Amino acid sequence: MEVSEKVKVLQDLIKIHSVNGNEVEVAYYLQKLLANHGIDSKVDEFGDQRANLIAEIGTGENKKILGFTGHQDTVAVPNPDRWQHDPFGGEIDGDFLFGRGAADMKSGLAAQAIVLIELKEAGQLPSGTVRFIATAGEELGTPGAYRLQKQGIINDLDALVVGEPTGGNVIFAHSGSMNYRVTSYGKSCHSSHPQNGINAIEGLLKFIEEEKYLFDNAKNDQYLGKVQHSITVIDGGSQVNTIPDSASLQGNIRPTAAFDNVKVANRLNDVLEYINHTTPFQLELNIIQDFYPIATEPNNNFVQTALNAAQRNYPNDVKLDIINGATDASVFTLNRPDLPVVILGCDDWKVAHQTDEYTTISSYIATIKAYKQIIRDFFDE
């Protein structure tokens, strides 16, 4: 494919509104694109305009299977008037291509599809199998990844590349992500006689004070460092002259391999039990989302294969690195904790979700080349 054709594929994907849903339109676009180049694929719809897509190429002579995965959804555009470029326009300014999903991660998704097409058209089918896995809902709840995991799509993989934006750096580990809600229960009364009630908001304040220091003595991970934690949402009270009988907050915690999700949940439960037994408040914990950290040793053969490919194909200096974000790999590795995983893609994790999100065309083209190099080297090992 010419560079202009590759750029158009990315622009076409950006123009599809797949904000926290509507992946079915992306999936059928990809299916048609692949079919036009002689590659079969399967779209798996599962309601409400949600869909995954699976495609494979390869001769199968080698039994190894290499997975490439990317998500088809994007986050919302809450203030489009603040953008200098149409968030769904795929506009180009020099080397920059703008739009929601340009970085996270329709560029990686497009690159993976194009790799299959170019290998097929060049008559360079890998001796094993390359499996392209396009998922629904990574940005909110990962329903697509969970569906694929239950279907066993990952079970026979020998390695996996996740196409999230990394600026060419090879990510070998990332934190987990736990979203939780704490609800505080009290007793309502008129605010002119607060002593007759129990203010549920004050129960949350007790938790907030404890949460500040909750992970100070948690073991640091050799790669991922400290457990990161933040309280991000508070909701309480319904009328200004009524003591609230319930209030809630939500928070996000980034578990590590050294202090994993089970230990994090235990720590949360311990502090709630302490507050419930020593104050008049009753607090309740609900885990909303629970993604586990992943890590592949940096000296793993597949990690080194990916690093070599990145170093040979990206114009910038690249390195092994970690991120504190989470990906679909957290779900895919639930039954395969030993699966070698790298995250590798275009510019840059830091511009994901931002106003005037972008990728550079040069990084996009380099990513396509790096993916092809990984495939060649993986099956030549």
N, C-alpha and C positions, 0 to 999 in steps of 0.2 A: 504493500500500500504506500502511496505517496504521503508525504508529511501532511499535505493539505487534507487528504482523506482521513488521516488519523485525528487531526484537529477537529474536523467536522463531526466525527463520532462523539468526541467529548462534548462539543457544543450541543449536539442533538440530545445527549443525556441530560445536560444541565437545563435544557429547555423543558424537560419533563418535570412537572411538579410532583415530587415524591417526598414531600415533607411529612415525616412520621407516618407514612402510608403511601398508597397508590403505587406500590412497587410493581404491580401487575403490568403497568404500561412500560416500565423499564424492562421488565423480563421479556415481554413480547417484542420490544425493539431489539434487544440482544438476540433473541431467537431468530428473528428475521435477518439480522446482520450476519449471524453465523450461517444460517441456511443459504444465504446468497453466495457463500463461499464453500458450500458443500459440507458443512459441519452440522450434524444432528444435535439437538438438545431437547431437554424436557422442562416444561414449565409446570410447576406444582402450585396451583392456586389453593388457598385455604381460607377464603372468605374475606369480605370487607376490603377488596382490592389488594389483598396481600398475596405475594407469590415469591417462591424461590425458583432458581433456574440451575440446572446441572448440564454440563456438556463435557465430552471427553474426546481427546485425540490420542493417537499412538498405535503402534503395531501390536503391542501386548506380548512381544517375544520375551522381553524382560518383565519379570513379575512385579517390579517396583512400581508404585503409584505415587505421584507427586501432586499435591493439591495446591490450587491457588484460589483464594477466596476474597470477596469484597462485598460490601453491603450496598444496596440500591437506594436506600432512604437517605434523607438529609434532615438536619434540624430546621426549625422554622426561621423565618425572616421577620422578626417582630417589628422592625422599623425600616421598611424598604425605602422611605423617603430620605433616609440618612446615607444611602448608598450613592456613590457617584456613577456606578454602573448598574444596569438592569440585573437584579439578582438571578433572573432566569433567562438572561439573554446570551450568555456565553460570549460576551464582548471581548475583543482583543485590543490591547494597547502595547505595541512592541512585542516583547517576549512574554507578556503577561496575559493570561486568559482568566477572566473574572466570572464569578457566579457562585450561587449556593451549591456546594458539593464539588467545586473545582478542585479543592484540596481533599476534602473529606466527604466521600472518597470516590467520586465518579471518574477522576483521572486514573486512579488505580484500577477501578473496574474496567474502564475502557482499555487500558493497557493490557490487562489480562486477556480480554476477548481478542484484541488485535494480535497478541502473541500466537494464539491458537490459529488464527487466520493465516498469518504470515508463514508459520511452520508448515501448515497444510499446503499452501499454494507454492511454497518453495520445494515441496517434495522432501521435507526434512522432518518427517514424523518421528517422534522419539521412539526408542526401542521398547519402552515401557508404556505407561499411561499417564497423561496429564489430565487432571480433573479440575474443571472450572466450576466454582461454587459461588453463585450470586445469591445473597441472602436478603431477607426482609426484616426490617425492624431493629437493626442493631442499635440505633440511637435511643430506642425506647422499649425496653423489655426483652429484646432479642427473640421474638416468637419464631422467626425463621430459623435461627441457629438451633433453638431447642427442638424444633420439628425435624430438622436434618439429623441432629444428634440422636434422636429417638429412632429415626429411620435407619441408622447405621451407616450413613454416608461417609463418615469419618473413620469407621472401624478398620478399614484395610489400607489407609494411607501410610506411607513410609515417612513423609515429611509434609509440612504445610507452610505456604507463604501467604501472609495476610497483607493486603495491599494498602494499608492505611498510610497517610502522609508522614514521611520521615526525613525528607530532604536528602535521600540516598543513604542515610545512616542505617545500619543493620541492627534492629532492635531484637535482643535475645531474651529479654525479660520485661514483664510489665506487672504493675500492681493489680490486685483485685479491686472490686468496687462493691461496697455494701451501702445501700440506701435503707434507712430505717425511720420509723415514726415512734415517738414517745408521746403517749396521751396521759395527761394528768387529770384526775378526778377529784372534785371537791364538793362543796355544798353551796348552792346559790342562796342569796338573800338580798334585801335592799342595801344599797351602798351606804345609806345613812347609819346602818347598824352592822358594820362589817364583822364585828365580833360574833354575830349569830351565824356566820357562814364559814366556809373554807375556800379561800381563793385559789382556784386551780392554777392560775398563772404563776403564783408563788411556788407551786410545786415544780413547774418548769424551771424557774429560777434556781431552785436547789440543784436540779439536774445540770443546768448550764454551768454552774459553779464547779461541780464535780467533773464535768466533761473536759474542762480546760486541762486537767492534769491526768486524765484517765489513762493515757498511754505513755506517760513520761518514762516509766520503767519497762516498757515493752522492748523486747530484744530487737536491735537493729538488724536488718537484712544485709548480707554482704554485697548485694547488688542494688537492691531497691531502697535501702536506707530506712528511715523512720516510717512508722505508720502515720499517714496524713489523715486529719479529721477536721470536719467543719460542720457547724450547725447552719443551715441555709434557709429554712422556712419556719415561721412561727404563726400560729393561728389561735386566737382565744378571745372569748367574750362576744356577746351579741348586742349588748345595750350598755350605754355608758353609766347608768345608775343601778346596775345589777352586778353583784359579785358573781363571776362565772363559775359554773360547776364543772366545766371541762375546758381544756385547752390542749393544744398539741404542737409539737415541733417536728421537723424532719432534719435529718443530717446525712452526711456522706462520709464514709470511712474508706481508706485505701489500704486493705490488708496486704501483707507481704508473705513470702514463703516462710520467713522466720517467725512471724506472728500472724497466723492465718485467720480465716473467717470464723472458725470454731472458737479460737481464743478471743477474737474480737467480740463475738456474741456473748461469750461467757463473761467478759469484762463488763459489757453493758448490763447484763442480767444481774451481776453482782452489785453494781451501783444502784440499780433500781430496787433491789431487795433491801439494801441498806437504807435508802430513803423511805421505803414503805414501812420499815420497822422502827424508824427513829423520828418520824414526822407524822403529822395528821394527813399527809397527802398519800394518794394511791396512784402509782405510775404503772403504765402498761407498755410493753415493747412489742412492736410489730416490724419484722424484717420485710421490706418491700422488694428489694432486689439484692441478689447475692452472687456476685461474680468472683471466682477464685483467681489468685495470681497465677501467672505462668512463668516458667524459667527453663531455658535450655542452656546447658553449660557453654560458655563462650568458646571453649576449645573443641566443641562438638564438630564433627566433620561437615554436617550440613550448614551450620553457622559459618564455618570457614569458607565453604563453597559460595554461600551468599555474599560474604564479605569480599571475596576475590572478584566476584561478578560485579559488585557495586564499585569497587576500586577501579576496575577496568573500563567502566562505562559511564560513570557520572563525571561531569567536568569539575566538580568541587571535591575537596578533601572529604572523605567519608570515614566513619569509624564504627566500632561496636558501641552500642549505647542501650539505655533502658528508658522507659517512659512510665509515668505514674497513671496514665490513662488505662482503660480496659478495652478489649476487643472481643469479637465473636469467638476468638480462640479460648476464652475462659469457659465457654459452653462446650466447644468442640473437644476439649481435653478432659472433660469430666470422666469419661470412660477410658481415656488414653492419656494419662498424665505423663507417660514416657514419650509422647509424640514430639519429635523435633519441630519447633516452630520458630520462624523469624517473621518480623514485620518489616516490610520494605516498600517504599513508595515515593511519590513526588513531594514537592514542597508542601508545606512544612507544617508540622503538627501545631505550631503556634498560631497559624492563620486560620485553622479550622474553627468554624462556628462564628467567625468575626464578620463585621461589616466589610464589604468589598473583599470577601474571600477570593483567593486566586491560586492558581498554579502557574508555573512558567512552562512554556512550550518546550524549552530545552530540557527541563527536568522530566517532563512527560515522555519525551522521545528517549531520553537516557534510561528511564524506567523500563520501557519496552525492550530495549537492548539488554538491560541487566537481567530481566526475566528470561529472555531467550538464552542468555549465557548460563543462568542457573540450571535450566532444563538440560542443556547440552552437557554440562559438567556433572550433573546429578546422575544421568544415565550412563555416563562414561566411567563412573567410579568402579 
